[in-house]
Amino acid sequence: MWRWFDIVEETLAVVLLGATSLTILASATMRAIGQPFAGGAELAQFLFIWTAVLGADITLRRGGQVRIDALIARMPSAVARGLTALSLVLMLIFLALLMYYGFPLALSNWQRPLGIAGLSYGYVTLALPVGSLLMMLSLVRTLFARGLDRLLEEQADDSAPEETL
């Protein structure tokens, strides 16, 4: 089941990124020929925000987040495990807070229009709590799949060619 979920999420992120690019291209082209595309910038902003949130979840699930492990690599394994566990707890608490405050914020912004595009600003603010929920699921899934020792390590991509030195 999770494999299909991951495929749908990755496909949606790619489609949204493409739609963002096409919206910006259409808006710039229409402006250049003297027929501005009303709401093009707002629509591109909306699409890009959702692309960024989905991309952040995909990156977290694959272990591609920025980390500095030079210090951790020199620590005893028990200390490294403890720091990884602490990092996991802090990330889950932070994501839970984003959800806790994000859903009411999205609901309070539902009647607010997003510029001239006519979209609700609630759709934009909904990206943060939904993304936080997705990232919490990804962290828990990764914890059960890889264990605490390899939780934040980068996942090998089987489709990428091997790097040689």
N, C-alpha and C positions, 0 to 999 in steps of 0.2 A: 504494500500500500504506500509506504513512504517513498518508494522509487518513483511512482506515478506523481505523487505530490511534488517531489523535487523537479521532475521534468516539467510539470505544469508551471511551477514557480519560475524556473529558468527561462522557459519559453515566454511567459508573460513579461519578464524583465527585458528580454530581447525585443519583444514587440513594442513595449512601452518606450524603450530607447529609440527604436526606429521611428515610432510615431512622433516622439519629441523632435527628432532631427527633421522629419518631413514637415512638421508644423512650423518650425523655425524657417525652413527653406521656403515654404509656401508664403509665410508672412513677409519675409524679406523680398521675395519675388513680386508679390502683389503690391507691396509698397513701392518697389522700383518702377512698376508700370503705372503707378498713380491710382491704384485701387486698393487701399490698405485693408488688410484682413483684420477686422475688428475682433479683438479677443484672442488673437494669435499668441501674444506673449503670455497671457494668463493660462491659456490651454497648455502651452509648452511648459510653463512652471508647474502646473498640476501633474502633467505626465512625468516630468523629471523628478519631482519629489517622490512619486510612487516608484519610479525606477531606482532611485537611490536607496530607498528603504528595502526593496526586494534584493538589490545588489548587496546591501549590508548583511542581510540574512544569509544569502548564498555564500558570501565571503566568510562569515562566522562559522557556518556549517562545515566549510572546507578547511578551516583552520588557517585562513590567509590573513588574519588580522595582524597588525603591527605588534611585534613583541621584541624585547631585548632580553635574550636569554644567556648572555655571556656570564652574568653573575649567578644565575640559577644553575647553570651547567657546572659550576664549581662548588655548589653546595651539596651536602649529604642528601641522599634521596629522600629521607624522612622530612627534611626541611623543605625541599623542593615540592614534595607532595602536599605539605601543609600550606605552602604559599599558593599552590595551584588550587587547593580547596578553598582557601580564603578568597582568591580571585573569582572563583565560580560563585561563591555566596554573594560577594559584592556585586558582581554582574547581574545575578538574578534579582537582588534587592533593587538595584538601579532600574532594571527593566520593569519590575513590578511597579515601582513608583511612576515610571513613564506611563504605564497602562492606567494606574489608579487616577492620575491627574489628566491623562490624555483623553480618555473616553468622555468624561464630563465636558471637557473643553470642546471636543468635536460636536457634542450635542448642543452646546451653547452657541456654537458658530453655524449651526445648520441653516438659519434664516438669513445669514449674512452672504450677500452675493460676492463672487470673486470677479471683481472688475466688470468689464463689459461682456464677458463670455457667457454670463448667465448661470454658470455653475455655482453650486453652493460651496462656501469656504469650508463647510463641514467635511467635504470630501478630502480637502487638503489636510486639515488637522487630524483627520482619522488615520492618516498614514502613520503617524508616530505610534499610537497605541497598538495598531495592527502589526506594525513592524516589530514592536517590542514583544508582542505575543509570539510572533513567528521566531524571533531570536531566542526567546525562552524555550520554546519547543526544540529548537535546533541544539541548544546547549544540553538539554536533558537527553535528547536522542543521542548526541555525540558522547555524552558521559556513559550511557549504557552500552553503546556500540564499541567504544575505544577504551573506556576506563579512565580513571583520574590521571594516571601517569601520562597518557597521550591525548588528553582532552584538548589542549590548545595547540597541538602540533599540526603542521600543515599536512593535509591529506594528499596522498599521491594521486595524481590524475592519470589513469590508465590510458586515456586517449592521447596524451601529450607524448611527443617523442622524447627519449631519454637525452639528458644533457651530457655531453662529453667534454672533458677538459683537454 
